[in-house]
Amino acid sequence: MLACCLNGARWPDDLLRQLASPACSDSLFRIVIERLADLFEPRLCDVYAAMFSELIEQAIPELRASDLIHRYQRVRRPRPFSADPKTVFVLSRVTLGADVAITSVVLDAAKRRFPRARIIFTGSRKSWELFAADPRIEHAAVPHLRSGSVAERLAPWHDLRQLLSQPDSIVLDPDSRLTQLGLLPVCPEENYRFFESRAYGGDGDDPLPVLAARWAYETLAVPDATPWIAPAVAPEIPGRPLVTMSLGVGDNPAKRVAAPFEEQLLRRVVKTGAYVLIDEGAGGEEADRVARAVANCRAPHGRVRTFRGPFAGFASAIARSDLYVGYDSAGQHVAAACAVPLLSIFVGYPSPRFLSRWRPWGKGRIERIPVGEEASALELCSQGLKRLIVW
């Protein structure tokens, strides 16, 4: 299926039906859909729309594939919005890093453009907690299913449409997985604005926060919208100077550098004289890697602590730290949004444009380390640390 999509060939109908089944849908999303998005090629947006609109019609017969494609072609064009709604729904991108890098930009623009409206972040509580301290950002919990057949994953659409079709409301969609990247109609079209992050910006190399801000200006006439966070929790930090670290890769082992890189990197950070707070992530394999790195880094007692808890708590610690170090993940976008100096390690990226689009962007000092050969990773990171450290 991926080969058909990349080569512009028509896929076999029986293959598409097979991939929609519970046994295959995980591979469909992980191998095909994520790949089409990560390449950031405008032509592949049309390929995705053609393929997934057929899947939607199979799962929800009341929605016709041809109608979905025609609607998609209309809403993907930025359209200025001039009304003054009472309620503004801003959809979550589902992943934490994207909600900081992109969704927060849209939230910033919405707050400024509609000062009297209710602003409702629509998505998981875990993502909303990144903005929970801002009294203007309300929350509507909406599930995003990560398993099951395509039909089961699309089942929440009816409830989502009912929620988002309230009178005197609009929906701002930053290319959300809740709408399957803009294909599912969730409200009257005139009340819907869609930022197609995979094609917007064309062949340029601007990062996603910059593109989101440009779209916000085109759509809402708000200049210079920026990423931000406002977590309500503030965990204790171990000391100063403080380096926050994350070894999370979002269940994608291709984004890691092989052992013993992580414990060697942690050892280099400890040698700077800083205290270190390192996130254990969601547990499991990531927590095991963190535990091994801490055990083997030979740090003085009390200099390295691990963090366990909701990501919003760790984001609060990042915002108050003196330096952030980690792989391409949510933490780098938090650090960039908070102007915290950061070292971001990119490994296994699928295309040069992915590297450009997802690079952290903000007012702080940023060292981006693209790693092509594992043997060079530690030295590249060491050089980056020397350029960043000021204590």
SENU-221961 format. One record per residue (C-alpha): residue in one letter; x, y, z. Coordinates in nm, 3 decimals. Each point is the difference from the previous one (the first is absolute). Layout:
   r         X         Y         Z
   A         X         Y         Z
...
This chain:
   r         X         Y         Z
   M     0.000     0.000     0.000
   L     0.280     0.242     0.087
   A     0.173    -0.072    -0.331
   C    -0.323     0.067    -0.189
   C    -0.044     0.332     0.180
   L     0.356     0.118    -0.051
   N     0.004    -0.101    -0.368
   G    -0.340     0.149    -0.083
   A    -0.146    -0.340    -0.092
   R    -0.356    -0.117     0.073
   W    -0.012    -0.243     0.292
   P    -0.194    -0.327    -0.022
   D    -0.346     0.036     0.158
   D     0.033    -0.330     0.187
   L     0.329     0.120     0.154
   L    -0.168     0.314     0.136
   R    -0.282    -0.209     0.152
   Q     0.253    -0.235     0.158
   L     0.198     0.286     0.154
   A    -0.319     0.138     0.159
   S    -0.037    -0.315     0.214
   P     0.097    -0.015     0.369
   A     0.295    -0.227    -0.082
   C     0.152     0.246    -0.248
   S    -0.119     0.349     0.093
   D     0.294     0.066     0.233
   S     0.240    -0.060    -0.288
   L    -0.215     0.215    -0.228
   F     0.035     0.299     0.233
   R     0.359    -0.060     0.107
   I     0.154    -0.090    -0.336
   V    -0.218     0.171    -0.259
   I    -0.181     0.297     0.150
   E     0.281     0.124     0.226
   R     0.249    -0.035    -0.285
   L    -0.217     0.204    -0.237
   A    -0.026     0.275     0.261
   D     0.366    -0.003     0.105
   L     0.129     0.056    -0.353
   F    -0.173     0.342    -0.014
   E    -0.051    -0.024    -0.377
   P    -0.307     0.197    -0.119
   R    -0.088    -0.258    -0.266
   L    -0.028    -0.272     0.264
   C    -0.279     0.191     0.173
   D    -0.219    -0.074    -0.303
   V     0.108    -0.365     0.007
   Y    -0.087    -0.026     0.369
   A    -0.338     0.168    -0.055
   A    -0.087    -0.238    -0.284
   M     0.096    -0.307     0.200
   F    -0.146     0.090     0.336
   S    -0.326     0.139    -0.138
   E    -0.065    -0.349    -0.139
   L     0.069    -0.149     0.341
   I    -0.240     0.248     0.160
   E    -0.275    -0.090    -0.249
   Q     0.049    -0.368     0.079
   A    -0.030     0.070     0.374
   I    -0.268     0.274    -0.009
   P    -0.220    -0.057    -0.308
   E    -0.182     0.331     0.050
   L     0.324     0.176    -0.097
   R     0.087    -0.032    -0.368
   A     0.365    -0.001    -0.102
   S    -0.053     0.239    -0.293
   D    -0.178     0.252     0.227
   L     0.279    -0.020     0.257
   I     0.268     0.067    -0.261
   H    -0.186     0.300    -0.145
   R    -0.049     0.144     0.348
   Y     0.366    -0.061     0.083
   Q     0.112     0.190    -0.308
   R    -0.210     0.297     0.113
   V     0.093     0.013     0.368
   R     0.374    -0.050    -0.053
   R     0.022     0.354    -0.143
   P     0.047     0.264     0.272
   R    -0.311     0.217     0.031
   P    -0.024     0.317     0.212
   F    -0.253    -0.014     0.281
   S    -0.194     0.313     0.090
   A    -0.283    -0.109     0.234
   D     0.002     0.031     0.380
   P    -0.100    -0.342     0.140
   K    -0.085    -0.073     0.360
   T     0.198    -0.325     0.001
   V     0.325    -0.098    -0.170
   F     0.096    -0.367    -0.005
   V     0.370    -0.062    -0.059
   L     0.071    -0.364    -0.080
   S     0.293    -0.186     0.149
   R     0.266    -0.144    -0.227
   V    -0.007    -0.300     0.242
   T     0.378    -0.022     0.045
   L     0.150     0.218     0.273
   G     0.282     0.148    -0.205
   A    -0.232     0.104    -0.281
   D    -0.241     0.155     0.250
   V     0.283     0.222     0.125
   A     0.159     0.079    -0.337
   I    -0.322     0.052    -0.198
   T    -0.322    -0.009     0.202
   S     0.127     0.248     0.258
   V     0.067     0.248    -0.282
   V    -0.363    -0.033    -0.110
   L    -0.116     0.039     0.361
   D     0.207     0.318     0.033
   A    -0.157     0.144    -0.314
   A    -0.351    -0.103     0.109
   K     0.036     0.167     0.340
   R     0.114     0.324    -0.158
   R    -0.249     0.001    -0.289
   F    -0.304    -0.094     0.212
   P     0.053     0.163     0.344
   R    -0.361    -0.056     0.110
   A    -0.048    -0.353    -0.134
   R     0.032    -0.329     0.184
   I     0.314    -0.178    -0.120
   I    -0.040    -0.378     0.031
   F     0.298    -0.229    -0.047
   T    -0.145    -0.319    -0.143
   G     0.199    -0.315     0.063
   S     0.160    -0.204     0.277
   R     0.043     0.119     0.356
   K     0.371    -0.075    -0.024
   S     0.040     0.261    -0.274
   W    -0.236     0.252     0.160
   E     0.205    -0.011     0.323
   L     0.274     0.184    -0.190
   F    -0.233     0.306    -0.004
   A    -0.208    -0.063     0.312
   A     0.132     0.303     0.195
   D    -0.148     0.239    -0.258
   P    -0.359     0.072     0.112
   R    -0.105     0.074    -0.357
   I     0.078    -0.350    -0.125
   E    -0.290    -0.233     0.077
   H     0.007    -0.371    -0.075
   A    -0.225    -0.238    -0.190
   A     0.120    -0.358     0.036
   V    -0.007    -0.191    -0.328
   P     0.144    -0.351    -0.038
   H     0.244    -0.096    -0.273
   L     0.011    -0.374    -0.050
   R     0.342    -0.144    -0.083
   S    -0.109    -0.357    -0.067
   G    -0.279    -0.196    -0.167
   S    -0.130     0.002    -0.354
   V    -0.036     0.320    -0.199
   A    -0.375    -0.011     0.067
   E     0.062    -0.025     0.376
   R     0.249     0.287    -0.011
   L    -0.251     0.217    -0.186
   A    -0.292    -0.084     0.231
   P     0.046     0.313     0.222
   W    -0.069     0.222    -0.302
   H    -0.374     0.021     0.067
   D     0.052     0.130     0.354
   L     0.276     0.236    -0.115
   R    -0.226     0.147    -0.268
   Q    -0.278     0.054     0.254
   L     0.241     0.178     0.236
   L     0.151     0.226    -0.266
   S    -0.323     0.096    -0.176
   Q    -0.128     0.224     0.277
   P    -0.169     0.326    -0.103
   D     0.218     0.310    -0.025
   S     0.327    -0.196     0.008
   I     0.297    -0.060    -0.226
   V     0.260    -0.277    -0.025
   L     0.371     0.059    -0.054
   D     0.168    -0.319    -0.117
   P     0.385    -0.010     0.004
   D     0.007    -0.322    -0.209
   S    -0.140    -0.213     0.279
   R    -0.017    -0.376     0.012
   L    -0.347     0.049     0.149
   T    -0.123     0.100    -0.348
   Q     0.238    -0.239    -0.176
   L     0.204     0.297    -0.125
   G    -0.295     0.207    -0.108
   L    -0.204    -0.263    -0.185
   L    -0.284    -0.053     0.249
   P    -0.264     0.277    -0.003
   V    -0.065     0.102     0.360
   C    -0.200     0.321    -0.035
   P    -0.152     0.223    -0.270
   E     0.272     0.075    -0.252
   E    -0.030     0.377     0.037
   N     0.090    -0.037     0.370
   Y     0.307    -0.215    -0.060
   R     0.359     0.108    -0.063
   F     0.271    -0.252    -0.082
   F     0.379     0.034     0.017
   E     0.139    -0.266    -0.231
   S     0.341    -0.021     0.161
   R     0.131    -0.263    -0.242
   A    -0.032     0.219    -0.311
   Y    -0.005     0.354     0.137
   G     0.332     0.165    -0.073
   G     0.050    -0.199    -0.321
   D     0.361    -0.082    -0.072
   G     0.140     0.243     0.258
   D     0.185    -0.101     0.315
   D    -0.181     0.208     0.265
   P    -0.076    -0.184     0.327
   L    -0.356    -0.082     0.096
   P    -0.042     0.271     0.269
   V     0.090     0.264    -0.259
   L    -0.243    -0.147    -0.253
   A    -0.277    -0.021     0.260
   A     0.053     0.365     0.087
   R    -0.013     0.095    -0.368
   W    -0.326    -0.193    -0.041
   A    -0.144     0.168     0.311
   Y     0.073     0.339    -0.153
   E    -0.163    -0.097    -0.331
   T    -0.303    -0.147     0.173
   L    -0.051     0.208     0.314
   A     0.203     0.314    -0.078
   V     0.208    -0.053     0.316
   P     0.371     0.076    -0.051
   D     0.288    -0.180     0.167
   A    -0.188    -0.278     0.181
   T     0.252    -0.208     0.194
   P     0.029    -0.335     0.180
   W    -0.060     0.005     0.375
   I    -0.095    -0.222     0.294
   A    -0.167     0.059     0.337
   P     0.010    -0.320     0.208
   A    -0.174     0.016     0.337
   V     0.249    -0.222     0.184
   A     0.351     0.098     0.107
   P     0.213    -0.286     0.139
   E     0.300     0.062     0.220
   I     0.329     0.034    -0.183
   P     0.319    -0.152     0.146
   G     0.240     0.295    -0.029
   R     0.181     0.249    -0.224
   P     0.114     0.001    -0.270
   L    -0.268    -0.243    -0.115
   V     0.000    -0.210    -0.316
   T    -0.322    -0.178    -0.091
   M     0.031    -0.305    -0.225
   S    -0.230    -0.235    -0.186
   L     0.087    -0.324    -0.177
   G    -0.354    -0.050    -0.132
   V    -0.046    -0.087    -0.367
   G    -0.376    -0.058    -0.022
   D     0.029    -0.377    -0.039
   N     0.216     0.048    -0.310
   P     0.338    -0.170     0.060
   A     0.135     0.143    -0.326
   K     0.020     0.340     0.177
   R     0.254    -0.132     0.256
   V     0.375    -0.030    -0.007
   A     0.112    -0.348     0.101
   A     0.153    -0.078     0.341
   P     0.216     0.109     0.170
   F    -0.069     0.347    -0.141
   E    -0.266     0.101     0.254
   E     0.203    -0.073     0.312
   Q     0.305     0.164    -0.162
   L    -0.206     0.310    -0.082
   L    -0.134     0.015     0.356
   R     0.357    -0.033     0.130
   R     0.110     0.296    -0.215
   V    -0.289     0.210     0.134
   V     0.084    -0.088     0.362
   K     0.362     0.103    -0.057
   T    -0.117     0.356    -0.068
   G    -0.076     0.030     0.372
   A    -0.375     0.025    -0.052
   Y    -0.281    -0.175     0.180
   V    -0.201    -0.223    -0.232
   L    -0.371    -0.082    -0.004
   I    -0.076    -0.274    -0.253
   D    -0.350    -0.108    -0.099
   E    -0.097    -0.366     0.041
   G    -0.271     0.042    -0.262
   A    -0.300    -0.230    -0.002
   G     0.192    -0.284     0.162
   G     0.087    -0.332    -0.158
   E     0.294    -0.008    -0.242
   E     0.071     0.373     0.025
   A     0.014    -0.008     0.381
   D     0.233    -0.302    -0.018
   R     0.238     0.189    -0.230
   V    -0.004     0.300     0.232
   A     0.072    -0.221     0.302
   R     0.297    -0.163    -0.177
   A     0.139     0.336    -0.109
   V    -0.026     0.142     0.352
   A     0.154    -0.310     0.156
   N     0.296     0.001    -0.240
   C     0.076     0.372    -0.030
   R     0.206     0.011     0.325
   A    -0.158     0.322     0.123
   P     0.065     0.130     0.352
   H    -0.278    -0.081     0.246
   G    -0.302     0.227    -0.039
   R     0.111     0.158    -0.326
   V    -0.236    -0.199    -0.223
   R    -0.369    -0.048     0.073
   T    -0.273    -0.157    -0.208
   F    -0.347     0.142    -0.057
   R    -0.311    -0.218     0.004
   G    -0.343     0.148    -0.067
   P    -0.214     0.184    -0.257
   F     0.195     0.169    -0.276
   A    -0.137     0.342     0.098
   G     0.199    -0.025     0.323
   F     0.320    -0.074    -0.187
   A    -0.080     0.283    -0.244
   S    -0.018     0.235     0.299
   A     0.346    -0.116     0.107
   I     0.135     0.052    -0.354
   A    -0.135     0.356     0.005
   R     0.199     0.072     0.319
   S     0.321    -0.177    -0.103
   D     0.325     0.145    -0.130
   L     0.038    -0.247    -0.286
   Y    -0.201    -0.278    -0.164
   V     0.151    -0.305    -0.173
   G    -0.193    -0.270    -0.184
   Y    -0.101    -0.176    -0.317
   D    -0.247     0.146    -0.248
   S    -0.309    -0.012     0.225
   A    -0.245     0.214     0.194
   G     0.259     0.131     0.245
   Q     0.194     0.188    -0.265
   H    -0.310     0.197    -0.103
   V    -0.075     0.087     0.363
   A     0.355     0.128     0.046
   A    -0.019     0.203    -0.321
   A    -0.336     0.149     0.098
   C     0.145     0.106     0.336
   A     0.327     0.137    -0.147
   V     0.202    -0.259     0.192
   P     0.332    -0.085    -0.170
   L    -0.026    -0.346    -0.149
   L     0.188    -0.276    -0.175
   S    -0.225    -0.206    -0.228
   I     0.119    -0.331    -0.144
   F    -0.163    -0.106    -0.328
   V     0.051    -0.363    -0.098
   G    -0.179    -0.207    -0.264
   Y    -0.189     0.290    -0.156
   P    -0.180    -0.107    -0.321
   S     0.083     0.305    -0.215
   P     0.196     0.326     0.008
   R    -0.326     0.194     0.006
   F    -0.113    -0.191     0.310
   L     0.318     0.122     0.167
   S    -0.079     0.357    -0.101
   R    -0.369    -0.006     0.085
   W     0.035    -0.160     0.345
   R     0.308     0.186     0.116
   P    -0.065     0.185     0.327
   W    -0.060     0.371    -0.045
   G     0.011     0.277     0.257
   K     0.194     0.294     0.141
   G     0.251    -0.205     0.200
   R     0.328    -0.150    -0.117
   I    -0.057    -0.322    -0.193
   E     0.252    -0.265    -0.102
   R    -0.152    -0.249    -0.242
   I     0.206    -0.319    -0.045
   P    -0.094    -0.205    -0.309
   V     0.164    -0.339     0.049
   G     0.081    -0.199    -0.310
   E     0.262    -0.234     0.146
   E    -0.028    -0.130     0.355
   A     0.376     0.023     0.050
   S    -0.014     0.380    -0.029
   A    -0.301     0.059     0.225
   L     0.181     0.040     0.331
   E     0.265     0.234    -0.139
   L    -0.261     0.213    -0.177
   C    -0.200     0.027     0.321
   S     0.312     0.083     0.203
   Q     0.081     0.286    -0.237
   G    -0.357     0.124     0.025
   L     0.011    -0.008     0.379
   K     0.319     0.207     0.003
   R    -0.169     0.266    -0.212
   L    -0.310     0.009     0.223
   I     0.137    -0.018     0.353
   V     0.059     0.337     0.165
   W     0.048    -0.098     0.365
